């Protein structure tokens, strides 16, 4: 399983819409995804991958698409846990004896 490391958590202090914060994640120590959003929905908080808006039709399209639904769920769980914890340095690695994975603090480089 590919490791998931939280590089940055930014909570919005005065949100003016449904977005509550932004999280940057590092996948497998190699791929940095900036701008994952934490959003307040009707059923609580959820995480979404970065999107871009088409200027012609105003529709939103994903910049990153995670094809494996189990991996996507682990990414969103890690993002929401880091947001709830309120800080950087959380990570998820599929290395627990039960295979469930563990969230753990980890050093990270400053921006």
N, C-alpha and C positions, 0 to 999 in steps of 0.2 A: 504494500500500500504506500502511496506517496504521502510524505509528511506535509503537514499544514502548519505554518507558523504565522502568528500575528505580528506584523511589523509596526502597525500604528493603529490606534483607536482615537477617533475624534468625535466626542459627543457635542452636539449642537446645544448651546446654552439657551438660545431663544428660537426654537424651531417655528417656522412660519408655514409649514405644510405637514405632510405626513413623514418626511425624512427626520430621523432622530439622531443620525450620526453616520460616519464613514469609517471604514476599516480597510487597511491594506493587508494583503496576505501574501505569503511566499510559499509556493508549492514545490515540494521536492528540493528545496534549497536552490532552485534554479529560475523559477518563473514568478515574477512579482506582479500581482494584480492590484492595481490602485483603484480606489473609489468604489469598493463594495458598499452598498447602502444598507443601513438599518432603518426599517420603515415601520411606522405604527399603522397596522391594519385593523379591520373590524374585529378580528379574533386575536389581537395582540401583536407583538413585535415579530417581524420576519426579516430575513436578509435577502438581498438581491444583488446579482452581479452588475457590473457597470453597463450602462446603456448609452446610446447616442441617438439624437433626434434627427430625422430626415427633414431638412429645411423645406422641401417641396410639399410633403404631405403631412408633416408634423407628427408622424408616427415614431414610436420609440423602438429601437432595435438593439439586441444584446451585442456587446463588444466581445464577451467571453461566454461560451456555452459549454457547460460540463455535461458530457454525454452520459456518464455513469450515474444513475440516480442515487445509489448508495454513497458514492463519493461526494456528490452534490449535497446530500443530507449531512454528511460529516463536516463539510465546509461550512454550511449554514449554522450547524450546531456550534462549531468552534467560534464563528464570528459572533453569534449571539451570546455565548458564554463570556467572550472577551469584552463585549459591550457591557454586559451585566456586571462583570468584575471591575469595569471602569478603567482598564489600563492596558498597556502594551505588554508583550512578552508571553502571551498564552500560546500554546501549540497543541496540536493533536498528532499523535503518532500511533499507528496500528502496531503496538508492540506489547500489549497486555496479554497475560496468559489466557484470558478468556476470549481474546479477539475483539473485545468491545472498544478498545482504545482508551487513552487517558488524556485528559487535559492537564498540562503542566506548565509552570513558568519557565522562561528561557531567556537568556541574554540576547539582546539585539543591538544592531548598530544604529546610531542616531541619524536623523535626516539632515 
